């Protein structure tokens, strides 16, 4: 009996923790860096927490920081950029996927940056 309960709980845990990530437009770090260099009006939205921006991964200059958990409440702060391309980045590309989906659903031109700041720091080398 205990094994059945444990197994049922285990299945529930797996099903809830493996939620499907939305399918959103995404670019590699290499494409993102090219876009940064070629599109002077590109808006970069970092959806990590302010504390994470101060971490060893650092941040990209002139980034707009709205943590993903606050995005629905603060989306109006992006209204001026509604007709611009918005590159959404986080630590590894997971949270930014959900933020990108939210922005697309609300009429923004957004795309996700795959592999996030971890890969960006590796390739671009940024200062903290």
N, C-alpha and C positions, 0 to 999 in steps of 0.2 A: 504494500500500500504506500509506504513512504517513498519507494522508488518511483511509483507512478506519479505521485504528487511532485517529486523533484523533477522528473522528466517533463511533465506538463509546464512547470514553472520555467524550466530551461528553454522549452520551445517558445514560450511567450517572450522571454527575454531576447532570444535570437530574432524573433520576428519584429520586435519593436526597435531593436538596435540596428537592424539592417534595412532601415527605411530607404526607399529608392531616392536617389538624388535626382532632381529635375534635369531634363535635357535642355541646356541653354547654350547659346553661342559662346564659344570659348576660344582662347588663343594661347599659344605656348609663351613661355617667358621671352624667347627670341623674337616672336612676333610682337609681343607687348613692347619690348625695347625699341623695335623698329617703329612701331606706332608712336611711341613717346618722341622719337626723333623726327618723325615726318608730319605729325598732326599737332600743330601748336595749340589747337583749341581742345585737345584731349583732356578730359576730366578724370582724375584718378581718385576713386573712393576706396579707402581702406576701412574695412569693417571689423578690424580688431579693436580691442579695448585700448583706452589711452595708456594703460600700464604696459601693454604689449608693444606699443610704439616706442617705448623707452627701453625695450629689451635689447639683447645683443643683435637681434635681426635689424633693428633700426627702422627707419621709415624713409619714404621717398619724399623729396622736397615738394612743397606745394600740394601735398595730398589733402583731401578732405577726409576727416575722420568721423564716421558715424558707426558706432558698434552695431553689429547685425541685430542684437537684441533690442536696440532702440530705433531701428530704421523705420518701422511703421509709424512711430510717433513723431519722427523728425524728418520724414521724407520731404516736407515742404521746404526744407533748407536747400534742396536740390532743384527747386522749381526753375531757377534762372538757367539751369543747364539742361532743361528738358529736350532741347533740340540739338544737343551736342552728344558726341560719343562719350560714354562713361565706362572706363575700365575698372572693374571691381576686383579688389585683391584682399587676401587675408594671409594667414600664416602658411597654409598648405593648399588652398583652393576649395576647401569644403564649405566653410561658412559663406564664402563669396559666391558659390553656386546658388545657394538659397537667396542671398541678397540680390543677385542678378535676376533670378526668377521673379522676385517681388517687384523690382524696378520695371522689368519688361511688362508685367501684368498691370502696371500703373502708367504705362505710356512712355517710358524712358527708352533711349537707345543705349543699351548696356550689354557688356559682354564680360564673361568670367576670365580671370587670369589663372591658368592651370599651374599647379604646384606652388603658387604664392610666393611670399617673401623668402621662404627657405631657398627656393631655386633662384630667385632674383638676386639675393645676396651672393650666392655662389657664382653667378655669371657676371653681375654688374659690379659687385663689390661696393657696398655703401658704407658711409660713415654713420656711426650711432648718433 
